[in-house]
Amino acid sequence: MEYRSLGRSGLRVSAFSFGAMTFGGTGGFAAVGDTKAAGAKRLVDMCLDAGVNLFDTADVYSQGKSEELLGKALGTRRPRVHIATKFMARTGPGVNDEGASRHHIIDACNASLRRLGTDYIDLYQIHNQDLSVPPEEVSRAFDDLVRAGKVRYIGSSNHSGWTKMRALAISDRLGHARYISQQIQYSLLRREAEDELLPLGVNEGVGALIWGPLASGYLSGKFRRKNDGAHTRLRDGGRLPAVDTERARAIVQAVEKVAKGRKGVSAAQVALNWVVRKASVSSIILGARNAAQLVDNLAASAWSLSDSEIAELDQASALPPRYPYDMHHNFMGHRNMRAPLLPPVDTGIS
């Protein structure tokens, strides 16, 4: 397993991490996964054996059950790993039981600590942006949690570029703890993060934790087979027709072509490998319903795509030019270089 710095911090995380959103299966999360205690421990054990040291969850996943199951699955091994969790969504009936007020941030943190069975959270993340709360209030609450020792690092998830940059500027101005990470959606199917979020990460020292690298499993190719992909988020949620476009099918064909040219490599591994090579990506969050999926996904850490294969997939998945980014790259591209690839890791496997 390769380990990378999480942004411009001293925290080293595994290039592949594990997302526990599949743990619990309650409160509307059954379509995501319904892994119970025994299954959760087995998946955590497999991750630890593979060298994974970062586990991600959120207080809203299965109404807190995900955090409980993750904490119990780790048990006495908790000091060996980094736990990342998130707050933002509604967790109770009260008017202040959601959002990013100081009140909710502190209450949500204390509740997550209890459910996880720990006295500190390695990475505490705001799950979405909240434009109704002054950003200085958010920054102060985070900083107080860090100073109290309840939180070691902070990050954001699903922010726009301008709100992320504003938060960084405020923390710098006030001398508060700074976001070291951004948890964002990024895949061959969803490349919008390349416009602002990933370049921001490169320039501001913010590491990207990637969710959705397989586009809810679509990039594994299983939805091209008639009887596969049943009882999944895409099918059960009715989102498959919107995802299964001509562009998406062309991307899957390109992924499968690359996989076919490499012995013993799955389409899912190719899609994951493409993401892990992109600049400012610190770790890819893997979500698995079962052991077989996890084994296959983790195998992507043992090899690396060539630059030519990356270029082939880049071309197949390219998005139409969008203003003003088309101007940045087409008119003055020599002064606005795209973020480079990370160098491949020498695994000794070809």
C-alpha positions, 0 to 999 in steps of 0.5 A: 500500500502506498501512503501519501500526505493528506494535503499540506499536513504531516498526516500520512494516509493510505492511497486507498481508504475505506468508506463505512456508508454500507454499515448499518442499512437503516434510515433509508441507507438499505439501498447503499448496504446493510452490513451488520456487525460480523460483516463490518469486522470482516471488511475492516480486518481485510482493510487492515491486512491490506495496509488501509489506515483511513476509515471514513464515515458520517453521523447521518449514515444509517442514523449513526449506526455506521459510526457505532459499527465502525468503532466496534469493528476497530476495537482495540486497534483504533490507535493504528488507524485514522478515523474520518467522520462528518456532520451537517445533515439532520440528526434530531428533531430540534431546530438546531439539529442540522447545519454548521452552527457552532451549537450543532458542530460541537454537539455533533462532534460529541455525539460522534465521539460517543458512537465511535467509542473514542476520545478524538477524531482524526479528521472532522469534516463538514459534510456540505456548505452552509451559506446561512452561517457566518464562515467565521463562526464555523472556523472558530468552532472547528478551531476550538475542537482542535484546541480541545483535543477532540479533533486533530485535523479538519476538512470539508466535503462537497464545497464549491471552489469559492466557499472552500477558498473563502474558508481557507482565507478566513482560517489564515486571517484568524490564525485558526486550524486550516482545512487539510482535505476536501472530500469530493466526487470524482471519477471518469464519469464525473470530472467537474472537479478538474475545473476548480477543486483539484487545482485549488487542492494543488495550489492551497495544499488541500488533499482530495479524498475521493468519493464515487470513484466508480460512479456507484459501480457503473464504471465496473461494467456490471450494468452492461450485463442484463442480470447484474447491478440488481438492488443497487443505488443506481437501479433501486433509486431510479437513477440508471437511465440518467447515468447510462448515456452514450458518453458513459457507455463509451467510457466503460468501453474504453475502461474495459479495453484497457482492462482486457489489455492487462492480465487479471485486471478488472474494469473497476481496478482500471477506473480506480487507478485512473483516479489515484494518478491525478494531482492532489488526490490523497486517497480514494474512498472504497465502498464495498457491500461484500468481501469480493468487491473489496478484494477486487478494489484493493487490488488496484493498489498493486499496479499502475496505469501507464501514461498512454493508458491515462491519456486514452481514458482522458480522451474517452471521458473528456467533458465539453469545454466550459467557460471560463475554463476553456479560455484559461486553457485554449487562449492562454494555456501556456500560462495556465497549465493543467494539474499534472499527473502524480508519478506512478508507484513502482509496485514491481508488477507489470 
